[in-house]
Amino acid sequence: MTESEIMYYIGKLSIHIPKQNESILNVGSGIGMQHRNHHPYEHNLKKRCNRYVSVDKKEGADVQCDVTEGLPFKDKEFNWAWSSEMIEHISQDKQKLAVDNILEKTKNAIFTYPDPEHPSFDADPEHTVVVIDWNDYKHLFKVSHIKTKTGRNVVILKEKNR
């Protein structure tokens, strides 16, 4: 991911997350703050909230768990979930389960992922095509799905009353 792409997502995030008293759950956060060059946006996310928790199945996150098996938090405990470049690493038969588990714990969410035409897609043999029909969530959230010219997707799910 290039610096300009990262800044694009942070810009999208900052439009939707106010700076006051918000909590962010970063799902699929990678290896955490000790490797800031891996996820340079993590520092910016932490500055935007009063509570930040990173989750990944790899060691180094605040909470280590597999999102397809549930998350160890109360329902709607977080104001926002941020999940960048994670959902395409989950098998298609478990992608909706992972999204449902995330949305159970948060009031709003932002997901980013590449489509097969994005240059980074073929670089990782673990990538799968994301098969989530984001319209399935319109009864619960305001759904915005933006796809860049290069094949990067940004999906924003906001509380209907927000």
GIBEL-V237483 format. One record per residue. N is the residue number from 1. RES is the residue in three letters. OMEGA is omega in whole degrees, -180 to 180 (999 if undefined). NEAR is the number of other C-alpha atoms within 12 Angstrom. Layout:
BEGIN
n=(N/N)
res=(RES/RES)
omega=(OMEGA/OMEGA)
near=(NEAR/NEAR)
END
This chain:
BEGIN
n=(1/2/3/4/5/6/7/8/9/10/11/12/13/14/15/16/17/18/19/20/21/22/23/24/25/26/27/28/29/30/31/32/33/34/35/36/37/38/39/40/41/42/43/44/45/46/47/48/49/50/51/52/53/54/55/56/57/58/59/60/61/62/63/64/65/66/67/68/69/70/71/72/73/74/75/76/77/78/79/80/81/82/83/84/85/86/87/88/89/90/91/92/93/94/95/96/97/98/99/100/101/102/103/104/105/106/107/108/109/110/111/112/113/114/115/116/117/118/119/120/121/122/123/124/125/126/127/128/129/130/131/132/133/134/135/136/137/138/139/140/141/142/143/144/145/146/147/148/149/150/151/152/153/154/155/156/157/158/159/160/161/162)
res=(MET/THR/GLU/SER/GLU/ILE/MET/TYR/TYR/ILE/GLY/LYS/LEU/SER/ILE/HIS/ILE/PRO/LYS/GLN/ASN/GLU/SER/ILE/LEU/ASN/VAL/GLY/SER/GLY/ILE/GLY/MET/GLN/HIS/ARG/ASN/HIS/HIS/PRO/TYR/GLU/HIS/ASN/LEU/LYS/LYS/ARG/CYS/ASN/ARG/TYR/VAL/SER/VAL/ASP/LYS/LYS/GLU/GLY/ALA/ASP/VAL/GLN/CYS/ASP/VAL/THR/GLU/GLY/LEU/PRO/PHE/LYS/ASP/LYS/GLU/PHE/ASN/TRP/ALA/TRP/SER/SER/GLU/MET/ILE/GLU/HIS/ILE/SER/GLN/ASP/LYS/GLN/LYS/LEU/ALA/VAL/ASP/ASN/ILE/LEU/GLU/LYS/THR/LYS/ASN/ALA/ILE/PHE/THR/TYR/PRO/ASP/PRO/GLU/HIS/PRO/SER/PHE/ASP/ALA/ASP/PRO/GLU/HIS/THR/VAL/VAL/VAL/ILE/ASP/TRP/ASN/ASP/TYR/LYS/HIS/LEU/PHE/LYS/VAL/SER/HIS/ILE/LYS/THR/LYS/THR/GLY/ARG/ASN/VAL/VAL/ILE/LEU/LYS/GLU/LYS/ASN/ARG)
omega=(-179/178/-179/176/179/180/176/-179/177/176/178/-180/-175/174/-171/-179/175/-176/-172/167/178/175/-177/173/-179/-174/-175/-171/-178/-170/169/-172/-179/178/-173/178/178/179/-175/-180/-175/179/180/177/-179/-180/-174/-173/177/177/-179/179/176/-179/175/176/176/176/177/176/177/179/179/178/177/-175/179/178/180/-180/-173/-179/176/176/178/-180/-177/176/-176/166/177/-180/-176/175/180/-170/180/177/-179/180/-175/-178/180/-178/-179/177/179/179/178/179/178/-177/176/-174/-175/180/-178/-179/173/177/172/179/179/168/-180/180/178/-178/-178/-173/-178/-179/-178/-178/178/-179/172/177/178/-175/-180/170/-174/177/178/-177/-176/177/-179/-171/162/-175/173/179/-179/176/-179/179/-178/178/175/-180/172/179/180/176/-178/174/-179/-178/-177/999)
near=(25/16/14/12/25/25/19/21/36/31/19/26/35/25/15/28/35/20/21/16/17/27/31/40/45/47/46/42/43/33/26/31/26/17/16/16/17/18/29/27/34/37/23/24/37/28/21/28/27/20/23/32/36/37/35/32/26/19/19/21/27/25/27/25/24/28/37/27/19/26/35/22/20/16/17/24/24/32/38/42/45/47/44/38/37/34/42/36/32/29/20/21/18/23/27/24/23/32/41/28/26/43/38/28/30/34/33/40/44/46/43/39/40/36/27/22/18/21/18/22/24/16/14/16/13/17/24/27/29/31/24/27/15/28/17/16/26/17/13/22/24/24/24/24/25/24/20/19/14/18/20/32/34/34/38/37/39/30/25/15/10/15)
END
